[in-house]
Amino acid sequence: MGFSLLGPLAEGSIRLPLCTFKIPAGFPSPATDHMEQPISLDEVLSLRAPHVYLVTIDGDSMQGVGIFSGDLAVVDRSIEAADGDVVVALLNNEPICKRLCIRGKRVVLCSENPKYPDHHVLEGDDLSIWGVITYSVRSHGH
């Protein structure tokens, strides 16, 4: 599974209304009296922070954690990657999105799809963690 870097965000933001109730997947009945103050998704997702960037995911090896090909991932470089984090990394000059698994002194970049093998980081390998994925956004349009 790879990814492609996107450019910096444009200035300005659009504020969207936030409902105080959860929307059921059955037969919702939203009411305007449950609206709170408007929010900005770029503020909620910290998109304007200098240590945050966006990537587009390419491939289906992370679908087990809900990250699919074409998803937009929010990556935070300020978070120190720990065991279990989903990371964006460079392994031997190849970009990769995997779960970081630390097994004793061994590092494994784990796929979340049984169709794909895990990547065991060996002694001669060059691994650089580019950040931890904090959110992913999916388009449900056609």
N, C-alpha and C positions, 0 to 999 in steps of 0.2 A: 504494500500500500504506500503510495507516494503522496505528495501534496504539491501545490504550487503557491508561492508567496503572492500576496496581493499588495498593491501599493498603499501608501498612507491614506487615511480617511480624509475626506473633504471637510472643511470648516463648517460649523453650524450643525444643528440637530433638530429633529422633529420630536415633539413631545406627544405621547399617545396616552389615552385614558387608561387607568388601571382599575379593575373591578376588585372589590373587597371580598367577593365570594369565589369559590372554585366553580368552574364550568363542568357540569356532568357530561359524559359522552353520550348519554341517553337523550332525554328531551329537556333541554335547558329552558329556563325562563328568566333571562337576564332583565334586570330592572335598572333604570337610570339612577334611582335613589341609592344604589350600592356603589356608585362611582366615587373614587377618591381623587386626589390631586393627580394631574397628568404626570407621567414618568417619561424618561428618555432611556431607550434601550442602550444607547452608547454609554450612559451613566451606570446603568445596572450591570452591564457587562464589562465596565472599565475600559471601553474601547479607546478612549483618548489618553490613557496612561502611556507614558513613553516606553514602558517595558512590555506592552501588550501589542501583538500583531495578529493578523488573520491569515489563514491558509485555506485553500480548497483541497479537500481530501480526494484522492484518486485511488479507487480500489475497494475491495470488500473484505479485507482481512480483519477489520475491527468491528464488523457488524454485531458481534456478540455483546458489545458495550453500547450499541445504539449509534455508532458512527458509520455512515454509509458513503459510498462514492458520490461525490458532488456536494457533500455537506460542507458548510463553512465552519471552521474551527477557530475558536478564540484561544490563543496561546500566550501564556504569561511567562516571561523570561525571569521574573524576579522570584519565582517559587523554586526552591531547591528541590529537585526531583527526588522522590523517595520510592521505596518498594510499593508497587501497586498503582503508581500514577501512570496515566496515559500521557506519553510524551511525543514530541516531535524531535527527531534526532538526525544526525548525520553519521552513518556507519560506513566507514571506508569510502567516503565521498559520495555516498548514495543517501538521499533523503528518505526518511522512513517514519511512519507513525505506528507505535506499538505500546504495549503495556510494559513498564519497567519492572522486572522481577529480579530481586537480589537474593541469591541462594548461597548463603555463606559468603565466600569471597568471589563467587561467580556472578556475572551479570548476564541476564537473558532478556532479550526483547521478544515478548510473547505476542503471538497473534491471538485474536479473539474470534477465530473462525477455524473449525477443525480442518478445512481444506488447505490451510497454510501452515508450514512448519515454523517453530520458534527460531529465532536467531541467537545462537550462543556466541557471546562476545569472547573471542579468543585472545591470547596474549599479544599477538602481533596486530590485532585489529585496532583501528582508529575510531573511537566513539566520542562524539560531541553531542551533548543534550542541548537543544535549542529552546526548550521550554516545556511547560506542562499545559496540557489542554484543560481549560476550565469550563468551557461551554462549547456546544456545537449547535448549529442552526441548519434546519433542513427545509427546503422548499417542497410543498405538497402540491404545487401546480403541475400542469402537464408540461 
